[in-house]
Amino acid sequence: MNSRVEEVTQRIVQRSVGTRRRYLEAIAAAASVTPSRRVLGCANQVHGFAACGAEDKAMLRAGDAGNLAIVTAYNDMLSAHQPYERFPELIRTTAREAGGVAQVAGGVPAMCDGITQGATGMELSLFSRDVIAMSAAVALSHQTFDAVVMLGICDKIVPGLVIAALSFGHLPVVFLPSGPMTSGFSNDERKYMRRDFEKGLVTVEELIEAESKSYHGPGTCTFYGTANTNQMMMEMMGLHLPGSSFVNANTPLRDALTRAGVRRAMAMSALGKEYMPVGQLLDERVFVNGIVGLLATGGSTNHTIHLVAMAAAAGIRLEWSDFEDLANVVPLLVRVYPNGKADVNQFHASGGMGFLIGELLDAGLAHENVQTVAGPGLQRYTDVAFLTDAKEVGWRIGDGVSKDEQILRPVSAPFDVRGGLCVLEGNLGKAIVKTSAIAPDLHVIEGEVTIFHSQECVQKAFKAGELNRDVIVVVRFQGPRANGMPELHKLLPPLQAVQSAGFKVALVTDGRLSGASGEVLSAIHLTPEAAEGGPIAKLRDGDRVRIDSNTGELTALVEAEEWEAREAMRADLSAMQYGVGRELFSVFRRTVSRADEGGTIFAELLRSSADGDSLDRGGATR
């Protein structure tokens, strides 16, 4: 193992000793080698299988058959989730063939960030992750299941499902992806059309036509945003079967992988010989592997928030310093839009996850001795999935060669010696920069700030010609407590347009940017946020700020005495509290933790656990 990777891993282990021990004790107490439904009363059991067919009912009533829970984020509005409509019957059939039963335990909400970007609904996006976790927990609360398959793909959905799975950590869990859509209109060309639309050079009709040709069918969008970073991460962390993340939706191989995932979930239950509960599988090494994959691929900045929250649900305490220290030794090996011109289908064809994991293992940058849903060891994730003559999935040893080094490179010849993210720190607080999409000459920008309290105000200033200059745009009161920390998608086209005109542009915000963001140097997720009196609220128009992603500096260049004496500005946030369901989330805004603590409403519970209070995990009590 690389010494820095090992050092960071051990640091996380030591930091998490108490919380991880209590978590493992709780899930061990909840485990049982008899069918889960047997702990229920007779009437309770009958309610659980009353609507089943005769064959399933007989197995659940009299036998030791395993009962597989299906937790689904299906809806037919999300392209990535529409294929899940046909998954339950495929899963039920496969479970019967394996000698068990499968039931849809419940559904969870699944919003599309692509629809809500730039709209009011985006203010519910981050909070939807914790709602999904709670919804999935309700689905599993019947305590009649022996294993779980999770059907989810997109931005907050996978992290929410992982948090829920860990709250029932005594159960084995397999994630079943639906796969990406086929390639359409170039993501790179679409980006330029969006920019030209902001300049008035492209009509609405032309832009809609381009967008329609890009987002054109079932499956995940083909750019490397948060949804596809989720898929990378689930494979890197051993919750997908090897080679399954980027197989196209609604194909024979996709169906074969789904069937294989169901068989593995059934085999891993406590009723079989390969018991592997998800709470035990997801240990500190696995979370380090997830961070390493994020850095090596230049993945979505959203996971600097999600991974912290997910790990906490397993009693594991991650900090942003872990991301930063790993970024110093994990090289950037992947260029997929927005970090390059290729899409995820081209990444998969170039060698994809098998090649990437092989390179990271050979360089000692990822832990091999971990548990996965495919069995012990990450090495098997270097294999390539294929469709056999029997129409089932098989795996063969990968050739260890990148088919296109413009997309996927070996550790010996990386795109950058440093991973795709950087943590900034200074008198403005802590922030994240996605460095993988920024040109080398733009990694350091110093200049005067212009302050806004909404992305709409930035757009108005751009259209009025007020941003046609060197400028650092500050957009504050966009953090979790202010308005739910929306992705500030409307900022990207105007700032990219200003930059393309030859001006030096940067962004500082306590909000988020899209997983598809890039090109403009952006210090995001700034914490403490303005709504809790963070230093960003001290900034005034005309102040000079320095952003240096090479040294990790984020500094307001104001005399120390003056800076200390300044009062934080306040803002009227009442307009952000009502409409489009926002009033229902007031309790979230009051209780949510900081971005570097996972931006979660569960933080207080986890802090109580760290202090030694009792923690209920999947029905276990201490």
N, C-alpha and C positions, 0 to 999 in steps of 0.2 A: 504493500500500500504506500502511496505517496504520503510522506510524513505530515504534511499540512492537513490532508484529508483525515488522516488518523487522529491528528491532534484536535481538529474541530469535532470529530465524532466523539472522542473521549470527553471533551469539554461539555458537550450536550448531555452525555450520559451522566456525568457528575452533577450537572445543574439540575437534572431531572430525577435524581435518585429517589427522593421521597414520593413525588407525584406518580412516577412510573410504577414504583412498588405497590402503592395503594391501588392503582388502576389494575395491575395484573392480579392482585389478590381478589379484587371485586369480580373480574370476569371469570376467574377460576371457580369462585363460589357459585356463579350462575350456570356453569356448564353441567351437563348431564349426559350419561351414556344411554339413557332411555329416550324414546321420542318425547319431544317437548310437550306435546299435547297431553301426555299421561299425567302431568302435574295438575291438569284442570279437572274440574268436576264433570260428571257424565253429561249434564245438560250443556255445559260449556263446550265440551268436545263436539256434541251433536250440532250445536249452532255453527261450529267451524266447518263442518262438511255437509251441512243440510242441502246445499245447492249443487253438490258434486254429482257427477254421473255415477252409475252403479259400480263400475270397476274401481274408480278412485275412492268412492265411499267405503267399499269393502276393505280396501287396503288400509285406509285411515282408521276404520272401526276396529279391525281385528288384528292387524299385523304390526310389524316393526318397521314398516316402510317410512322412509324419510319424507318429510313435507317441505318442499322448496318454496320459499316466498319470492314472489316477483314484485319488486318495487319499481314502478315505471314513471318516467317523466314524459310519456307520450302526449303529444298533441299534434294536430295536423297543420298548425301554423308554422312551427319551426321546421325548416327543411331537414335539419339534423335529426329531429325526433319523429318525423312523420313515418320513417321505416319501422319504428317500434310498434305500429298498429298491428303488424302481423307476427310480432315476436311471441306473444303469450301462447298461441296455439302451437308454435314450433317448440317452445320450451316445455309445454305440457306433454306433448307427444314424446319428446326425448326423455323426460323424467319418467314416464311410464315404462319406456323401454329399459331404463336403468333400474326399474323396480321401485319407483317412488311416485310421488304426486307433486304437482306444482300448482300453486294458486296465486292469482294476483292479490297481493296483500293490501295494496293501496297505491294511489297515485300521488305525485307531488307536483306543485306548480312549476312551470318552466317558461320563463319569459325570454323573449328574443332581444338581446341587446342591440342587434342590428336594426330592429324596428324602433326601439325606444331611444336610440342614440340621438342626443340633441333635443329630446322632448322631455316633458315633465315626468313621465313614467320612469325615466332612468334614475330618478331619485329613490326608487324602491329597489333598484337592481342589487346593490350590495346586501341590503337587508333580506332580499329574497333567499340568499344562501342559508341564513339561519332559519327562515320559515321552512325551507325545503328539509333541513335537518330535523326540525320538529315534526313536520308532516310525515316523514319516513319513520320517525320514532313511533308516531301514532299507529302507522301501518304494522309495525313489528310488535306493538305492545300487546297483541293478542297472545303472544308467547306460545304459539302452537307450531312454530317453524323450527326446522333443524339446520337450515342453510338458506342463503339469500343470493339472488342474482339482481344486480342493480342495472337498470336501463336508463342511462343518462350520458350526455355528451357535453353540453355547452357550459357557458362561462361560470355561473355561480352554482350550477346544478351538480356537477361532479364534486366540488368541495363540500357542498351541503350533504350529499349522499355519503361521502366518506365520514363526515362528522357523525351522521346518524348511525352508520355501520359500526363506528367505534363505540357508540353508546350501547350497542348490543355486541360488544367485542368478543363474547364467548361463541358467536356463530361464525362459521366460514362465509366469506362473501367473495363473489366473482363479479367483476364489472364487464358488461357485454356492450361493446360499442356498436354503432350502426354503420360507421364508415363515412368517408367523404364523398361528396358528389363528384362527378367526372369534371375534368377541366373545361372551362369555358373561356370567355373573354379575359384577356390578360389582366391580372390584378394591377400590374405596373402601369399599363396603359389607362386603366380606369382611374388610377390615382391622378394622372396628369389631366384627365378629363374633368375630374372634380376641381382641381386647381384652376383650370381654364374656365370652368363654370363660375367660380368666384370672381374671375376677372371679366365676366360677361362675354367670353369668347365661344361658349358652348350653350346651346339652348336646353331648356328643360326636357324637350322631347328627345334630343340626342343623348342626354345624360341618362334618362330613364331606359332608353334602348340599350346603352352600354351596360348599365347595372343589371338589366334583365338577362343579358347574355352572360354575365358573370355569375349571378345567383340564379341558376336556371333549372334546378332539379332537386330530388331528394338527396340528403346527405349533408355533412358539414360543409361550410364555406371552405374554399380551398386555400385561403391565405393562412399564415401562421399566427393567428390571434390566440385568445384565451381558450377557445374551444379545442383547437388542435394542440395547444400546449397541454391541456388536460389529458388528451389522448397519449401524447408522448410520456407524460408523467405517470399515468396509470400503468403503462407498460414498463417504464423504468423502475417503478415501485412494485412490480410483480402482481398487480391486480388484474391485468389483462393476460390472456394467453400470448405466448411469443408470436410476434409478427402480425398481430391482429389489429393494431390501431388504425392503419391507413389502407385497409382493403376496402374497395368501393362498396357503397350501399347496394343492397338488393342484387347481389351476385351469388352464384353457387358457393364460392369460397367463403363469402361472408356468412351464409347460412351454415356451412360446415363448421366454421369457427364458433358460431353461436351454440350449435349442438354440443360441440366439444366442451365449451365452457359450462354448460348445464351438467354434463357428466362429471366434470371436475368438482363442481359445487356439491353434488350428491356424494362423491367419494370422500370429500374432505369433512363431512359432518361427523359429529361425535359417535354416530352409529356405525361408522366404518373404521378402517384400519389406518387412514391417513388424516386423522383429525388435525386441522390447522385453523384455529380461530383467527379472525382478522385482527383482533387486538394484540395477539402475539406475533402475527406476521409483520405488522407495521411497527417495527422497532426503530431505534435511533439510526441504525445503519441504513435502513430503507428510506427514511426521510432525508438523510444526507445524499443518497442516490438521487432522490427527486430533485434536490437543489442542484446537484451536479448536472443532471439532464437539462434543467432550466437554463443554466449558465452556458453549457456547451452548445445549445441550440439557439440562444438569443431569444428565449421565449417571453411570454407575456409578463409584464411587471405586476399584474394583478396577483401573481402567485407569491410575491413577497408578503402579501396580506394573507392569502388563502392557506399557504403552507403552515404559517404560524398558528392559525386557528385549527387546522386539521391536526397538527401534531399535539396541540394542547388537549384535544379530545382523547388522545391516547396517553395523557400524562407526561408528554414530552415537551420540553420548553425550548423553542427555537428563538433566536434573536437575529436582528438584521446584521449584527457583526459576523454571524456564521456565514451569511451569504457573501459578505464582503471578503472575508478571509479565504473562502473557497474560490471566489472569482479571481483571486490573485494566482491560482495555480491551475484552474480549469480553463483550457483554451476554447475559443469559439470555432466550432467545426462545421456549422451549418449556415447556409445562406438561403433562406426562403422568405418570400415577401411577408412583411415589409422590410426585411433585412437583406433582400436580394430580389431577383426577378422571377425565380422559380416558384411553383406552388407545391402543396403537400403531395400531390400525386407524382410530381417529378422527383421530389425527395424520396418517396417510397421506391420509385423505379431505379433510383441511383444507388440503392443499397439500404436506405432507410434505417429503421431502428436496429436491425441486426448488425449492420456495419458500425453504427454509432456506439452501441453498447460494447461491441468487441474492441473497438479502439479505446474506450474508457477503461475497460477491464485490463487490457494489455498494458496500459500506462499506469495502472494502480490508482486510478482516479475514482473508481466506483467499487463498492463492496460486492464481492462475488458470493461470500458465504452468508447469504440471506435466504429467508423462506419466500416462496412465490406460490401463486395458485397452480403453477405447473409442476411444483415440487421443489426440493432444495436446490439452491444455487442459481445465480443470475446468468451463468454461462450458457444455459439452454436458450436464453433470449437472443443469442447470436444466430440461432437457426432461422431458416426461411420457411414460412408456411406455404403449402401448395395443396391442390385438390387432387386426390387419388382417383384411380379408375372407379373405385366404389363410391365416389362423390362424397368422401369424407376428407377431413383435413389430415395432412401428413406434414412432417418437418424434415428438412434436410440441412446438412451443415452448410453454412454460408461460405462464399469464396473469399470473404474478407477484403474485397476490392470495391472501391467507389467507382461507379459507372460514369460519374460526372463530377470532377473536382471543382467545378464552378458552383456546385450545390453542396457537396459533402466531401470533407477532407479528412485525412488521417491526422493523428496527433502530431506527427513529425512535420507536417506542413499546414498549420492551422490558418484560418483567416485572420485571427488575432491571438496573441499569446494569452490574452485575458478574456474571461467569460463575458457574457453579453450584458451584465448589469453592474452598476456601481452604487455604493451607498455614500451619500454626501453628509457632512456634518460641519456645523459652525454655529455662529451666534444667531442664525435663523432657525436652528433645530436640525432635524435629520430628514433626509429625503432620498428618493430613488431616482436614478437616471438609467434609461435603456440605452446603453452605449453602442449596441450592435448595429443600429441603423443610422448612426451619426458619422459623417465624414470626419477623418482624423483632424482636419484643420478647424473643426467646430467643437472640439471637446473642451475648450476653454473660452468663455465669453465673459467680459466685464463691461458693464454699461449702466446707463440710467434706467430706472424703472418707471413704468406707467401702470397705475393700479386700477383694477376693475373688480367688481363684485358679482359679475355674471359673464358667461360666455356670449350672451346676446349683446352686451355692451361692447365687447371686443369686436364683434362683427360690425356693429354700427360704426365704431371708430375706424375700422378697416375700410368700409365702404365710403366713409367721409375723407379718406386719404390721410388720416391722422397717424397711421402706423408706417408710412413710407419713409423709414429712417432706421438707424441702428437703435434697437430697443429691447429691453427685457420686460416682457409682459408679466404682470403679477395678477393672478386671479385667486382671490381669497374668499373665505366663508363658503368653501365647497367641501369641507371635511365631513366625517360621519355624523358629528353632533349638529352641524349646521343644517345640512339638507340630505344626509344619507350618502355623501361622497359619490356623486354621479361621475360617469366617464364624460369628459368634456370634449366630445367629438367635434363640436362646431368650431373649436379652436384651430384644428389642424389645417384645413384648406387655406384660411386667410394667412396664418403664420408661414405656411409653406410658400404661399404666393409672395409674401414680403421677402422671404429668404431668397427665392428664385430671382427676385429683382436685384439682388446683389447686396442686400443689407444684412448686417449681423443681428440675428434674432434669437432670443431664448425665452423660456417660460419658467415661472416659479408658481406653484399652486399647492394648496392642501387638498385638492381634488385628485381624481384619477384621469388617466388617458386610456383610450382604447387599447386592447391588446394588439391592434394593428398599427399602433402609432410608430412614428419614426421621423428621421431627418432633422427635426428641430431639437436642439439641446433643451431638455425639459427636466427640471427638478420637480418631481411629483410626489404625492403621498406625504407632503411636508407635515411633520408632527413636532411639537404640539400644534394643533390647528388654530385658526383665527378665532373660532367660536368659543374656545376655552382660554382665550387670551394669549395664544402663542406668539412668538416674536414676529411672525409674518404680519400680525396686526399692528406692529409698530412702524412698519414701512410707510414712507410718504413719497408722493410723486417727486421724481428728481433725485432720490437717493441713488447711490451707486452700489451695485451688487456684483460680486464675483462668483461665477460658477466654474469650478475646475474639476472635471470628471477624471483627470489624470491623478490629481493628488487627493481627491475626495473632499474638496472644500466648497462650502456654501456660506458666504459671508456678506453681511451688509457692511459696506465700507463707511461706517459712521463712527465719529469719535466715541470712544468707550464711555466717557462720562455722559455725553448727550444720549447715547443709546440706552444707558442704564436709567436715565431720568425720564425717558419717553413713556407715555401711557399707551396701552394697546387701544386701538380704535374699536368701536362697537358698530354693529350693523343691525338694522331692523330685519329680522328673519321671518316675520309673521307671514309674508306672502308665500313662503316655502312650506308652511305647515298644513295647508288645506288644499283639497282638490286632488283628483286622480288617486284617491285612497290614502293620501299622505297623512291625513288626520288619524288614521288607524295605526300609524307607526310612530306616534309620539313617544311611546314608552321605549322604543328602540333608540330614538335620538337621545333620550335622557340617559340611557344606561350603556350605550355602545362604548367599547374600548378604543384606544388610539389605533392608528393604522399599523404601527409596529408591534402592537399586541394582538393583531388579527382582525381588528375592526368588527368585533363580535359582541353580541349581547350575553354570551356565555362566559365572558371573562371573569365576572365576579364569582361565579360558581367554581371556576378553575382556581382562582386565587384562594377561595375557601378550602379547596382540596389541598392546595400547597401548604396551608396553615394547619392541616391535620384534621379538618372537619370530616364528617362522614360523607361519602359520595355514593349515590345509588347508580349502579351500572347494570342495565338490562335486567332489573329485578333483584339484583344482589344487594344485600344490606350488610353493614359492618357493625 
